Amino acid sequence: MNCFYYFRRKGLRSTRNHPLPESFAIMNKKASPNWTLIGACLASAALAGGAVYFSVPYWSSASVAQGQDSAGEGDGHGHEGEEEEGHEEEGQEAVVTLPKEMWEASKLKVEPVTRQTVNIQTWATGKLTLNEDRSANIYSITEGRAHEVSVNLGDRVDEGQTLAIIDSREVGTAKLELYQARLQQKFAKQANDFSQRVKTNALQLIEALDRNASAEEIEKTLGDKPIGKYREQLLGAYTALVQAQTDFDRIEPIANTGAIAGKQLIEARANLNTARASFNAVLEQLRFAVPQDALEAEQAVQQAQQTVEVAKAKLNILGYDDAELEDIQPNKKGGHISHYEVVAPFAGTIIAKNVVLAERVGIDTEMFRLADLSTVWVQADIYQKDLPAIAQLSDTLTFRAPTASDGSLHTHTAKIFYRGDVLDPDTRTLRLQAVADNEDRHLKPGMFVEIEIPSQDSQNILAIPESAIQEVEDTKVVFVQQSETEFRKVPVVTGTLSDGIIEIRQGLKVGDKVVTSGGFALKSELMKGEIGHGH
């Protein structure tokens, strides 16, 4: 009897979705199921399922084999052969063909693989820093307001180039003081020139009067020459003396004849003596006063010159040279007299800029940072165990830095200028410093580099030039010449690198002809071929 039919007749359907009515459930409780028939049905179902399970693989394998045989009979070869052929193609190394006439343009060079004895190199980590002798933090040495900012971050500037202009009250005041001092100096020089001429003429007049020169001679010699205040004093005393002498000479002969009283003669002689004494006194005084007045005029010039020098010194302290101070004109418009120029002390690159237009700046404001990047410092902290090796270095060291566009390491040299004197107590290292040329600006301060430490250890290894190594899909490969124009790409495993020679641990053997120069051209041809085949 069909078991499913039996269960349905007994009313034992699933009640998950359709609950049985209460009267039907009571009826089922009273009914007694046939347990023997149920057990027989379950056993029959288990046997049938097992037979199906064990028979399916046999049927499936047979069906697949029969289908493959049919396919093989239909096209003359099976898929098995195609799969083997595909694996064989995948395992083959790529071959690139480069005609002989293209070798020179590609700078292709082939060398045999040899065994070489090389020194084992070790490398210490270092870093690049700014050349501290060619870097400057630029401040304004006067307070003021940024009138003009002429450069931007990254600009290359020349020595003496204006970086910014500051409006400074201190500078304006100092320039005005210099201007006034120069005016006083000019007036003092003019006064001194006049005093020296007066001195010369006055002394000539004194000499003429002293030898009783006639008035006509004096007038002819000194009439149009400046004598200043001394003319009145000298000529007044001299005129009085001449008048007294004339009176005495007129009275004395008359008095001797008794025509006039002797008293008049006595008075005339007294007047003459008084006039002569006054004249001599004037001469004596002026012999001292004339040179003294001229000396004071000279001193006034010296004092004015000193005032000018002090005013110039104030501006020299602010960075002005004498040539810049030659022409100071307060009446110029635009406030130029108060302008203070901040200039570059040497040629370099602006690597920091901390000032903007109209900003208030003081003597503690770092406006710019300038660096000459044509050279950089190489710094390395050398461990104590490596100090004997460092002592073997001459005055140069070798270091590697990722300066190429593809990030590969390039070798550079630097001149050592400091080997350190004291070990750092915390790291137990000694500071080594060198300076390297950086005309092309590829070396960037802050870069980490590898510094070569020389070693006496050596090994005999299978080696090729480092330039022979190419990288294809993150795998190091070389191109081996297998015919005159064919080159086979061969993956290699590398080891030690020393002086441009790299160890080959796997992939090559002695005598293999590898491409040591121009490999990039072969790599390009290889990549073009793969793109053309859709890889």
C-alpha positions in Angstrom: 0.0 0.0 0.0 1.3 3.5 -0.8 2.5 5.0 2.5 1.5 8.5 1.6 -2.0 7.3 0.7 -2.1 5.6 4.1 -1.1 8.7 6.0 -3.7 10.8 4.1 -6.4 8.3 4.8 -5.6 8.3 8.4 -5.8 12.1 8.5 -2.2 12.6 9.6 -1.4 15.6 7.4 0.9 18.3 8.6 -0.9 20.8 10.9 1.7 23.5 10.6 -0.4 25.7 8.3 -3.8 24.1 8.8 -4.7 23.2 12.4 -7.1 20.3 12.7 -10.6 20.8 14.0 -11.1 19.9 17.6 -13.6 17.1 16.7 -11.1 15.6 14.3 -8.4 15.6 16.9 -10.7 13.8 19.4 -11.5 11.3 16.8 -7.8 10.7 16.1 -7.1 10.1 19.8 -9.6 7.3 19.7 -8.3 5.7 16.5 -5.3 3.2 16.9 -2.6 3.6 14.1 -1.1 0.6 12.3 2.5 0.8 13.5 3.7 -2.2 11.6 2.6 -0.8 8.2 4.3 2.6 9.1 7.6 1.0 9.9 7.6 -1.0 6.7 7.1 2.1 4.6 9.9 4.0 6.3 12.4 1.1 5.7 11.4 0.9 2.0 12.1 4.6 1.6 15.5 4.4 3.2 16.6 1.5 0.9 15.4 3.4 -2.2 17.3 6.6 -1.2 20.6 4.7 -0.6 20.4 3.0 -4.0 20.0 6.3 -5.7 23.0 7.9 -3.8 25.5 5.2 -4.7 24.4 5.0 -8.3 24.6 8.7 -9.3 28.5 9.1 -9.5 28.7 6.1 -11.8 26.0 7.5 -14.0 27.5 11.0 -14.0 31.0 9.8 -14.8 29.8 7.6 -17.5 27.7 10.4 -19.0 30.6 12.9 -19.0 33.0 10.3 -20.5 30.5 9.5 -23.1 30.0 13.2 -23.9 33.8 13.7 -24.2 34.2 10.7 -26.4 31.4 12.0 -28.7 33.1 15.4 -28.8 36.4 13.8 -29.6 35.0 11.8 -32.4 33.3 14.9 -33.8 36.3 17.3 -34.1 39.3 14.9 -34.2 41.0 16.1 -30.9 39.9 16.4 -27.3 39.9 19.2 -24.7 42.6 17.3 -22.7 45.2 18.1 -25.4 44.2 21.8 -25.5 44.7 22.1 -21.7 48.2 20.6 -21.9 49.1 23.0 -24.7 47.8 26.0 -22.7 50.0 25.1 -19.6 53.0 24.6 -21.8 52.5 28.1 -23.3 52.1 29.7 -19.9 55.3 28.2 -18.5 57.5 29.5 -21.3 59.7 32.6 -20.7 58.9 35.6 -22.8 61.3 36.4 -25.7 61.8 39.9 -27.1 63.3 40.6 -30.6 65.3 43.8 -31.1 66.9 44.3 -34.5 70.6 45.0 -34.6 70.2 48.5 -36.0 68.2 49.6 -33.0 70.9 48.6 -30.5 72.8 51.9 -30.7 69.7 54.0 -30.2 68.7 51.9 -27.2 72.3 52.0 -25.9 72.1 48.2 -25.6 75.1 46.5 -24.0 75.6 42.7 -23.3 78.0 41.2 -20.8 78.6 37.7 -19.6 77.7 36.5 -16.1 80.8 35.9 -14.0 81.8 35.1 -10.5 83.3 38.0 -8.6 84.9 38.7 -5.3 83.2 41.7 -3.7 83.3 43.4 -0.3 80.2 43.0 1.8 78.7 46.4 2.4 76.5 47.4 5.3 74.3 50.5 5.3 73.3 52.9 8.1 70.2 54.9 8.2 70.6 58.7 7.8 68.7 61.7 6.8 69.0 64.8 4.7 68.8 68.3 6.4 69.2 71.9 5.3 72.7 73.2 5.0 72.7 75.2 8.2 75.5 77.4 6.9 73.2 78.4 4.0 69.9 78.8 5.7 68.5 81.9 7.5 65.5 82.9 9.6 64.8 86.4 8.4 63.5 89.0 10.9 62.8 92.7 10.7 65.2 94.6 12.9 62.7 97.5 13.3 59.0 97.6 14.1 56.5 98.7 11.6 53.7 97.7 9.2 54.2 95.5 6.1 53.8 98.0 3.2 54.7 95.4 0.5 55.4 91.7 0.4 57.3 90.9 -2.8 57.8 87.1 -2.7 55.8 83.9 -2.2 56.5 80.5 -0.7 58.8 78.5 -3.0 60.2 81.5 -4.9 63.9 81.5 -5.7 65.5 84.8 -4.9 68.9 86.4 -5.5 71.3 87.9 -3.0 70.1 91.4 -2.1 66.7 91.0 -3.6 63.9 92.8 -1.7 61.6 90.4 0.1 59.3 93.0 1.8 59.1 96.7 2.6 58.2 97.9 6.1 56.8 101.3 7.0 58.9 102.2 10.1 58.7 105.3 12.3 62.2 104.5 13.6 63.7 104.5 10.1 61.9 107.7 9.2 63.1 109.5 12.3 66.7 108.4 11.8 66.7 109.5 8.1 65.3 113.0 9.1 68.0 113.3 11.8 70.6 112.5 9.1 69.1 115.0 6.8 69.2 117.8 9.4 72.7 116.9 10.4 73.9 117.2 6.9 72.3 120.7 6.6 74.1 121.8 9.8 77.3 120.4 8.4 76.8 122.3 5.2 76.2 125.6 7.1 79.2 125.0 9.3 81.5 124.4 6.3 80.3 127.7 4.7 80.9 129.5 8.0 84.3 128.0 8.3 85.3 128.9 4.8 84.4 132.5 5.5 86.2 132.5 8.8 89.4 131.2 7.2 89.4 133.9 4.6 88.7 136.6 7.3 91.6 135.2 9.3 94.0 135.4 6.4 92.9 139.0 5.5 92.9 140.2 9.1 96.4 139.0 9.7 97.5 140.7 6.5 95.9 143.9 7.7 97.6 143.6 11.1 100.9 143.1 9.4 100.4 146.2 7.2 99.4 148.4 10.1 102.2 147.1 12.2 104.7 148.4 9.6 102.9 151.7 9.3 101.6 151.1 5.7 99.8 154.1 4.2 96.0 154.1 4.0 96.3 154.0 0.2 98.4 150.9 0.3 96.0 149.2 2.7 93.0 150.1 0.6 94.6 148.8 -2.5 95.7 145.5 -0.9 92.7 144.7 1.3 90.0 147.0 0.2 87.7 144.4 -1.5 88.7 141.4 0.7 86.5 140.3 3.6 87.9 141.1 7.1 84.6 141.0 9.0 84.3 142.7 12.4 88.0 143.1 12.6 88.1 145.8 9.9 86.2 148.3 12.1 88.3 147.5 15.2 91.6 147.7 13.5 90.9 150.7 11.3 89.2 152.6 14.1 92.2 152.2 16.4 94.6 153.0 13.6 92.7 156.1 12.6 92.7 157.4 16.2 96.4 156.8 16.3 97.0 158.6 13.1 94.9 161.6 14.3 96.7 161.8 17.6 100.1 161.6 15.8 99.0 164.4 13.4 97.9 166.7 16.3 101.1 166.1 18.1 103.3 166.7 15.1 101.4 170.0 14.5 101.5 171.3 18.1 105.1 170.3 18.9 106.9 172.9 16.6 104.6 175.7 17.7 105.0 174.8 21.3 108.8 175.0 21.0 108.5 178.6 19.8 106.4 179.5 22.8 103.5 180.5 20.6 101.1 178.2 22.6 101.1 177.0 26.1 103.1 174.0 27.0 100.0 172.4 28.4 98.6 171.8 24.9 101.7 170.0 23.9 101.5 167.8 27.0 97.8 167.0 26.2 98.7 166.2 22.6 101.5 163.9 23.7 99.1 162.2 26.1 96.5 161.7 23.5 99.1 160.2 21.2 100.3 157.8 23.8 96.8 156.8 24.6 96.0 156.2 20.9 99.2 154.2 20.4 98.4 152.1 23.4 94.8 151.5 22.3 96.1 150.5 18.8 98.7 148.2 20.2 96.0 146.6 22.5 93.7 146.0 19.5 96.6 144.5 17.5 97.5 142.2 20.4 93.9 141.2 21.0 93.2 140.5 17.3 96.5 138.5 16.9 94.9 136.0 19.3 91.2 136.4 18.5 91.4 136.0 14.7 93.0 132.5 14.8 90.8 131.5 17.7 87.6 132.4 15.8 88.9 130.5 12.8 89.7 127.5 15.0 86.2 127.6 16.5 84.7 127.6 13.0 86.8 124.5 12.2 85.6 122.8 15.3 82.0 123.6 14.4 82.6 121.8 11.1 84.0 118.8 12.9 81.1 118.7 15.3 78.6 118.8 12.5 80.5 116.0 10.7 80.3 113.9 13.9 76.6 114.5 14.1 76.2 113.3 10.6 78.3 110.2 11.3 76.2 109.3 14.4 73.0 109.7 12.3 74.5 107.5 9.6 75.6 104.9 12.2 72.0 104.6 13.4 70.9 103.7 9.9 73.9 101.5 9.3 72.7 99.5 12.3 69.4 99.1 10.6 71.1 97.6 7.6 71.6 100.6 5.3 74.9 101.2 3.6 76.4 104.6 2.8 75.4 104.4 -0.8 71.7 104.1 0.1 72.0 107.2 2.4 73.5 109.5 -0.2 70.2 110.9 -1.4 67.6 111.5 1.4 64.8 113.8 0.4 62.1 114.4 3.0 59.9 116.2 0.6 59.4 113.2 -1.7 55.8 112.0 -1.8 54.7 108.4 -1.0 56.3 108.1 2.4 59.5 106.6 1.0 61.6 108.1 3.8 60.1 105.7 6.3 60.4 102.6 4.1 62.7 99.8 5.4 63.6 97.0 2.9 64.0 93.4 4.1 66.4 91.8 1.6 67.8 88.3 1.0 71.2 87.8 2.6 72.1 85.2 -0.1 70.6 83.5 -3.1 68.1 80.7 -2.2 64.5 79.5 -1.9 61.8 80.9 0.3 60.8 77.8 2.4 58.6 79.6 4.9 56.6 82.8 4.8 54.9 84.3 7.9 53.9 87.8 6.9 51.1 89.3 4.8 50.3 92.8 3.5 49.6 95.4 6.2 50.5 93.1 9.0 52.1 94.6 12.1 55.7 93.2 12.5 58.2 93.5 15.3 61.8 92.6 15.9 60.6 89.2 17.2 58.6 88.4 14.0 60.1 85.7 11.8 59.0 87.0 8.4 60.7 84.4 6.1 62.9 81.4 6.1 65.5 81.2 3.3 67.5 78.2 2.3 70.1 77.6 -0.3 69.1 74.1 -1.6 72.0 73.8 -4.0 73.7 71.8 -1.2 72.3 69.7 1.6 73.7 68.1 4.8 73.8 64.3 5.2 73.5 63.3 8.9 73.9 59.8 10.3 74.1 58.4 13.8 76.8 55.7 13.8 76.7 53.0 16.4 79.8 52.3 18.4 80.4 48.9 16.7 80.7 50.6 13.3 83.1 53.4 14.4 86.2 51.4 13.2 84.7 51.1 9.8 83.8 54.8 9.6 87.4 55.6 10.5 88.4 54.0 7.2 86.5 56.6 5.2 88.6 59.4 3.6 86.8 62.7 3.3 83.9 61.4 1.3 81.0 59.0 2.0 78.5 57.2 -0.3 74.8 57.3 0.3 71.7 56.1 -1.5 68.5 58.1 -1.8 65.2 57.6 -3.7 65.7 60.4 -6.1 64.4 58.8 -9.4 60.9 59.3 -10.6 60.2 55.6 -10.1 61.4 55.7 -6.5 64.5 53.6 -7.1 67.6 54.3 -5.1 70.4 56.4 -6.7 73.9 56.6 -5.3 75.5 60.0 -4.3 78.6 61.2 -2.6 79.1 63.8 0.1 82.1 65.5 1.6 82.5 64.8 5.4 83.1 67.8 7.5 82.3 66.5 11.0 82.9 63.0 12.4 81.6 63.6 15.9 83.4 63.9 19.2 81.0 62.7 21.8 78.7 59.7 21.8 75.0 60.3 22.6 74.5 58.9 26.1 71.0 57.6 25.3 71.5 56.1 21.8 75.2 55.3 22.1 75.7 56.7 18.6 78.1 59.3 17.1 76.9 62.0 14.8 78.5 62.0 11.3 77.8 65.0 9.0 78.7 65.6 5.4 77.6 68.1 2.7 76.3 66.9 -0.7 75.8 68.9 -4.0 72.1 69.2 -5.0 72.2 71.4 -8.1 69.2 69.6 -9.6 67.2 69.8 -6.3 66.4 66.0 -6.4 67.6 65.6 -2.8 65.0 66.9 -0.4 65.8 67.9 3.2 63.9 65.4 5.5 64.5 62.4 3.2 65.8 59.2 4.8 68.9 57.8 3.1 71.2 54.8 3.4 74.8 55.5 4.2 77.4 53.0 3.1 79.7 51.6 5.9 82.8 50.0 4.5 83.7 46.5 5.4 86.7 44.2 5.1 84.6 41.0 4.6 84.4 39.7 1.1 82.6 36.9 -0.8 83.0 35.1 -4.2 79.5 35.4 -5.7 77.7 35.0 -9.0 77.2 38.7 -9.9 76.1 41.1 -12.6 75.9 44.9 -12.8 72.9 46.3 -10.9 71.9 48.1 -14.1 70.9 44.8 -15.6 68.0 44.3 -13.2 64.6 45.2 -14.5 61.3 45.0 -12.6 58.3 43.5 -14.4 55.0 43.0 -12.4 56.9 43.3 -9.1 59.3 40.6 -10.2 63.1 41.2 -10.7 64.1 40.0 -14.2 67.0 40.2 -16.6 67.2 39.8 -20.3 69.4 37.0 -21.5 70.6 37.0 -25.2 69.7 33.7 -26.8 70.4 34.7 -30.4 71.8 37.6 -32.3 68.5 39.6 -32.0 66.4 37.6 -29.5 66.5 38.2 -25.7 64.7 36.0 -23.2 63.2 37.4 -20.0 64.5 35.5 -17.0 63.3 36.0 -13.4 66.1 36.1 -10.9 66.6 36.1 -7.1 69.1 38.7 -6.0 71.3 39.1 -2.9 74.1 41.4 -1.8 74.6 44.7 -3.5 78.1 46.3 -3.5 79.5 49.1 -5.6 76.9 48.7 -8.3 77.4 44.9 -8.5 74.5 42.7 -7.4 74.6 39.0 -6.4 72.4 36.5 -8.4 71.3 33.6 -6.2 68.9 32.0 -8.6 68.0 32.2 -12.3 71.4 32.6 -14.1 74.7 30.7 -14.5 78.2 31.6 -15.4 78.5 32.6 -19.1 74.9 33.7 -19.7 75.0 36.9 -21.7 72.8 39.4 -20.0 71.8 42.9 -21.1 73.5 45.4 -18.7 72.5 48.6 -20.5 69.4 49.4 -22.5 67.2 46.8 -20.8 64.4 49.4 -20.4 64.0 49.3 -24.2 63.5 45.5 -24.1 61.1 45.9 -21.2 59.1 48.4 -23.2 58.9 46.1 -26.2 57.9 43.3 -23.9 55.1 45.3 -22.4 53.9 46.4 -25.9 53.7 42.7 -26.9 51.7 41.8 -23.9 49.2 44.6 -24.5 48.9 43.5 -28.1 48.1 39.9 -27.0 45.4 41.2 -24.6 47.3 40.2 -21.4 
